Amino acid sequence: MSFILVLDGPKDDDVQEKIDGLTFIVEQDLVNLFGGFTIKSFRSGDMIRLMITPDKQIEGGGCSSCPSCG
């Protein structure tokens, strides 16, 4: 399962969480579907990477299973 991160502003029904000065915004439909997310960061060379995993795995996958698509 993969997720696309974008720089965006919140919509009225989005869930917001501020962590170490960064605000993460997630659509409420995704929180309902996956039960939330865990974000881990790690350094790879001179870059800091984020790994985002859903709290609940669902069957299927791909863009067609995402409520954000379509």
C-alpha positions in Angstrom: 0.0 0.0 0.0 1.4 3.4 -0.9 0.2 6.9 -0.3 0.9 10.1 -2.1 2.0 13.2 -0.1 1.2 16.7 -1.4 1.6 20.2 0.0 -1.9 21.4 0.5 -4.1 23.3 2.9 -6.8 21.7 5.0 -10.4 21.3 3.9 -13.2 21.7 6.4 -13.6 17.9 7.2 -9.8 17.0 7.2 -8.1 15.7 10.3 -5.0 17.7 11.3 -2.1 16.6 13.6 0.9 18.7 14.4 4.1 16.8 15.1 7.4 18.5 15.9 6.3 21.7 14.1 4.9 19.9 11.0 1.2 19.8 10.4 -0.1 16.6 8.7 -3.5 16.8 7.1 -5.5 13.7 6.2 -8.9 13.4 4.6 -11.4 12.1 7.1 -12.5 9.3 4.7 -8.9 7.9 4.8 -8.8 8.0 8.6 -12.2 6.1 8.6 -10.9 3.6 6.1 -7.5 2.9 7.6 -8.1 3.7 11.3 -5.2 6.3 11.3 -1.6 6.3 10.3 1.9 5.9 11.8 4.6 8.2 10.5 8.3 7.4 11.0 11.2 9.4 9.8 14.7 8.2 9.0 17.8 9.6 7.5 19.1 8.3 4.2 22.4 10.0 3.2 21.7 13.7 3.4 17.9 13.3 3.1 15.2 12.7 5.7 12.6 10.3 4.5 9.1 9.6 5.9 7.5 6.2 6.0 3.7 6.3 6.5 1.8 3.1 7.3 -1.9 2.7 7.9 -3.0 1.4 11.3 -5.4 -1.0 9.6 -4.6 -3.0 6.5 -7.4 -3.4 3.9 -7.9 -5.9 1.1 -6.9 -4.9 -2.4 -4.9 -1.7 -2.9 -4.1 0.6 -5.7 -5.7 3.8 -6.7 -9.2 2.2 -7.3 -9.5 1.4 -3.6 -8.7 4.9 -2.4 -11.6 7.2 -1.7 -9.6 10.2 -2.8 -9.4 9.0 -6.4 -12.3 9.3 -8.7 
